Amino acid sequence: MSAFSEANRKAFNDLSEAYNSKPWQRKLSSQVSDALQERKDWIGVQWATEDNKREVKLLDYACGTGAITKALGPYVTSMQGIDISEKMVEEYNKAALSSGLQPEQASAVVGDLFAEKVPDSLEGPRFQNFDVAVVGLGFHHFEDPALAVKRLVERLKPTGVLLLVDFVPFGEERKREEELRAQNPDADFPDMSRTIKHNGFERADMEKLFTNGGLEDFSWAVLDEQAVMELPKGTVHRTLFIARGRRPATVWGKLTTWFGGMQDQASGQVGSVMRADHGR
Ligand SMILES: C[S@@+](CC[C@H](N)C(=O)[O-])C[C@H]1O[C@@H](n2cnc3c(N)ncnc32)[C@H](O)[C@@H]1O
């Protein structure tokens, strides 16, 4: 594990128990959850519904205690969390079990998909062919965004969707935070500054990452309401975005859609002839 990933592991282990304990933390989770649920159609996954319980697999990467799983759980049939912090994984699994979910419906494992060699424990059908892979508020903690997109895309099924929720650039705000920290160096525990690699992302950065990662149908939304974080060093504001892109269908999948469309057209024509016949 790289030194940077190790810093993340340690810091989030320290944060895990108190991760959802403060009102601002719960507010942030529900902002993200509401934003995703309101944009369910825009996300573009064929979700499971009461009438159609088709299999829909969610990968909640950098899952923490499971905020994304909770937000999108009602629309999928299985949820797989992965996180580098074993304490976060423990919290996720405790929460899933106490909600009455069986481990085959929702569970998390410790892992780092961005390691030089992806561990064997993250291989096998359970970790492949996701309909949707989501990273909620984790992307700015990743060392190499291009590698992260590549490794996540590999886990999607053809036509699967990659969804990122993160912050737009907060460089100026970060400067002010550094000043606050200098005034009170012991205020933050753990020191999160060594776990953050990127001070947010612009739409153009994201679009390039998605396109270079082989995704299509890029789309981006900025949330109206800012996130407010009451950190020990002071109050911090962030603007949230959601980015989405789709892994292309296989050639066979594209042909099936093409022929399916032709069949629909043909049956539409037959249908309109029949309706015309009826009309006579
Ligand atoms: C800010 S938390 C977000 C947790 C959760 N997704 C949410 O929305 O509340 C970031 C998470 O990313 C995890 N993380 C950081 N680097 C990671 C990596 N390389 N692989 C997997 N998880 C990572 C941390 O352990 C932490 O749980």
Ligand as a Chemical Component Dictionary entry (heavy atoms), coordinates in Angstrom:
data_LIG
# 
_chem_comp.id                   LIG 
_chem_comp.type                 NON-POLYMER 
_chem_comp.pdbx_formal_charge   0 
_chem_comp.three_letter_code    LIG 
# 
loop_
_chem_comp_atom.comp_id 
_chem_comp_atom.atom_id 
_chem_comp_atom.alt_atom_id 
_chem_comp_atom.type_symbol 
_chem_comp_atom.charge 
_chem_comp_atom.model_Cartn_x 
_chem_comp_atom.model_Cartn_y 
_chem_comp_atom.model_Cartn_z 
_chem_comp_atom.pdbx_ordinal 
LIG C1  C1  C 0  -14.976 11.069 3.087  1  
LIG S1  S1  S 1  -15.113 9.348  3.251  2  
LIG C2  C2  C 0  -16.587 9.009  2.317  3  
LIG C3  C3  C 0  -17.305 7.778  2.793  4  
LIG C4  C4  C 0  -18.648 7.491  2.137  5  
LIG N1  N1  N 0  -18.510 7.167  0.729  6  
LIG C5  C5  C 0  -19.631 8.636  2.324  7  
LIG O1  O1  O 0  -20.147 9.147  1.319  8  
LIG O2  O2  O -1 -19.894 8.985  3.469  9  
LIG C6  C6  C 0  -13.829 8.744  2.192  10 
LIG C7  C7  C 0  -13.619 7.245  2.277  11 
LIG O3  O3  O 0  -12.648 6.873  1.282  12 
LIG C8  C8  C 0  -11.890 5.769  1.802  13 
LIG N2  N2  N 0  -10.687 5.639  0.958  14 
LIG C9  C9  C 0  -9.662  6.517  0.819  15 
LIG N3  N3  N 0  -8.771  6.059  -0.080 16 
LIG C10 C10 C 0  -9.237  4.870  -0.531 17 
LIG C11 C11 C 0  -8.764  3.900  -1.471 18 
LIG N4  N4  N 0  -7.628  4.061  -2.163 19 
LIG N5  N5  N 0  -9.506  2.797  -1.673 20 
LIG C12 C12 C 0  -10.660 2.595  -0.982 21 
LIG N6  N6  N 0  -11.142 3.458  -0.078 22 
LIG C13 C13 C 0  -10.458 4.594  0.139  23 
LIG C14 C14 C 0  -11.680 6.159  3.242  24 
LIG O4  O4  O 0  -11.275 5.096  4.059  25 
LIG C15 C15 C 0  -13.067 6.730  3.606  26 
LIG O5  O5  O 0  -13.916 5.759  4.139  27 
# 
loop_
_chem_comp_bond.comp_id 
_chem_comp_bond.atom_id_1 
_chem_comp_bond.atom_id_2 
_chem_comp_bond.value_order 
_chem_comp_bond.pdbx_ordinal 
LIG C1  S1  SING 1  
LIG S1  C2  SING 2  
LIG S1  C6  SING 3  
LIG C2  C3  SING 4  
LIG C3  C4  SING 5  
LIG C4  N1  SING 6  
LIG C4  C5  SING 7  
LIG C5  O1  DOUB 8  
LIG C5  O2  SING 9  
LIG C6  C7  SING 10 
LIG C7  O3  SING 11 
LIG C7  C15 SING 12 
LIG O3  C8  SING 13 
LIG C8  N2  SING 14 
LIG C8  C14 SING 15 
LIG N2  C9  SING 16 
LIG N2  C13 SING 17 
LIG C9  N3  DOUB 18 
LIG N3  C10 SING 19 
LIG C10 C11 SING 20 
LIG C10 C13 DOUB 21 
LIG C11 N4  SING 22 
LIG C11 N5  DOUB 23 
LIG N5  C12 SING 24 
LIG C12 N6  DOUB 25 
LIG N6  C13 SING 26 
LIG C14 O4  SING 27 
LIG C14 C15 SING 28 
LIG C15 O5  SING 29 
# 
